[in-house]
């Protein structure tokens, strides 16, 4: 529950977490965060291209499912208009 407690303490704009973690898997943590905070924006990152993981992420309402070998996709999710658009 460390990830859930960290979310509640920090209230970040985005959560980026691995699907496979110690004690509580990322899917479980994401599900718990979404259950408590439905507007939380979560992106799950993994090295596994597994349709079951992707479907589970979608069911949880995650904003993205990103493979670690395609982190440019993560950047596109977090900064859809480019990082430069954040400055100003």
Secondary structure, 3 states (H helix, E strand, C coil): CHHHHHHHHHCCCCEEEECCCCCCCHHHHHHHHHHHCCCCCEEEEECCCCHHHHHHHHHHCCCEEEEHHHHHHHHHHHCCCCHHHHCC
